[in-house]
Amino acid sequence: MPGFELFGDLERKHVNDVLDNGVLMRYGFDGMRNGYWKAKELESEIEKTFGVEHAQLVSSGTAAVSVALASAGIGAGDEVIMPTFTFVASFEAIMMVGATPILVDIDDTLTLDPEAVKNAITPKTKAVMVVHMCGSMANLNALKSICDTHKLTLIEDACQAIGGTYNNRALGSIGDLGCFSFDFVKTITCGEGGAVITNNKDFYTNSDHYSDHGHDHVGNDRGAETHPFLGYNFRISELNAAVGLAQIQRLSEFLEIQKKNYTVLRNALSQIPEVTFRTVPEGGEESYAFLNFFLPDLETSRRASKALKEAGVDGCFHYYDNNWHYVRKWDHLKSATSLYPVSNEVKEGLAYLSEKDFSQSDHFIGRNISALIKLSWTEEEVKDRAQRMVEAITSAIN
Ligand SMILES: *Cc1c(COP(=O)(O)O)cnc(C)c1O
């Protein structure tokens, strides 16, 4: 997945353009810029690449999800449905706007189970945040139809599936709003950065203003701009955008490498009868950022995870026993442990987490191993890795 592996001359060229004029900020200073507007240029590249009307760059993927929620008018008193398997940014963003995260089960796609979403809808539900984890997507047709029926906003977190498609449309471009991260380990990187994409003009205008203190961006005197509503600072810097501008030009190259490496590993693992793979919904094409597979049970997966480490195969994650991506270890969320007071509404809204049964999610995450696909491997390294993976997994099964 990581674009940082292939940082090169094109990235340096765009960064040097910015260093030459010294304008590190994306807004204003028109006369000093020598015509360089890296953030603006990257926004139009994102629009073209992902086939959307509007893109708003921000400072991170977490900022993108927060800005998307704010732009859709989601806040205090609202519930947002999100998956048990995701990155902590999902609930961080929801709680930042004062809303309550409602975690629901995933299915064998490793993303939101549409049935679980349906069952979690209450009169307070305002949005569904689907997270396309580890390079592949949820059943978007099913989720879209649920959102249409109940008049809910569909937000796609495509941070880990940049370049994946569903019915030939880019992931992130299908819901009302889509979010990307360009942090240092994502398929394309800005160092730090993110983007909100949408075809909804109002949501875009809201994102544009909200991510820059509510500035209306009319004219070229920042001090004279009005503030139609409250905002915050989630701006990306011109230097970070410059790196992204080089990387997005290489996206199709990155995706091709990912697919090639993924295919070698998948073909090798397919020879083990006990190994099965995640379901990719009909019409979906993965970004191939990860290869996700299931083993027969939790204990086998634990043994396989250990055997893979011992065999020196890095980048294979058993999320069930990992603190990052799965509800099981999110004690700070369950107890709403915060540096500052959390509203009673959200605190009470989170109480369900101490009791709720997520055995359906456990069933999938307990048996899943996610193998990161790197871009820098040589053909020989991929083949060698495939062989070591087969040996380690086979030893864990027998
Ligand atoms: C990386 C990631 C984010 C957050 O992105 P940052 O740029 O690191 O803030 C959000 N959601 C998912 C699924 C991610 O993988």
The ligand as an SDF file (V2000), in Angstrom:
LIG
                    3D

 15 15  0  0  0  0  0  0  0  0999 V2000
   -5.4910    6.1410    7.8390 C   0  0  0  0  0  0  0  0  0  0  0  0
   -6.9320    6.0890    8.0630 C   0  0  0  0  0  0  0  0  0  0  0  0
   -7.6750    7.1910    8.5150 C   0  0  0  0  0  0  0  0  0  0  0  0
   -7.0450    8.4450    9.0150 C   0  0  0  0  0  0  0  0  0  0  0  0
   -6.1030    9.0080    8.2340 O   0  0  0  0  0  0  0  0  0  0  0  0
   -4.9410    9.9470    8.8500 P   0  0  0  0  0  0  0  0  0  0  0  0
   -4.5190   10.6900    7.6220 O   0  0  0  0  0  0  0  0  0  0  0  0
   -3.8720    9.0580    9.3760 O   0  0  0  0  0  0  0  0  0  0  0  0
   -5.5600   10.8190    9.8540 O   0  0  0  0  0  0  0  0  0  0  0  0
   -9.0350    7.0810    8.5960 C   0  0  0  0  0  0  0  0  0  0  0  0
   -9.6640    5.9510    8.2740 N   0  0  0  0  0  0  0  0  0  0  0  0
   -8.9970    4.8570    7.8640 C   0  0  0  0  0  0  0  0  0  0  0  0
   -9.7580    3.6280    7.4980 C   0  0  0  0  0  0  0  0  0  0  0  0
   -7.6150    4.8770    7.7770 C   0  0  0  0  0  0  0  0  0  0  0  0
   -6.9570    3.7720    7.4160 O   0  0  0  0  0  0  0  0  0  0  0  0
  1  2  1  0
  2  3  1  0
  2 14  2  0
  3  4  1  0
  3 10  2  0
  4  5  1  0
  5  6  1  0
  6  7  2  0
  6  8  1  0
  6  9  1  0
 10 11  1  0
 11 12  2  0
 12 13  1  0
 12 14  1  0
 14 15  1  0
M  END
$$$$
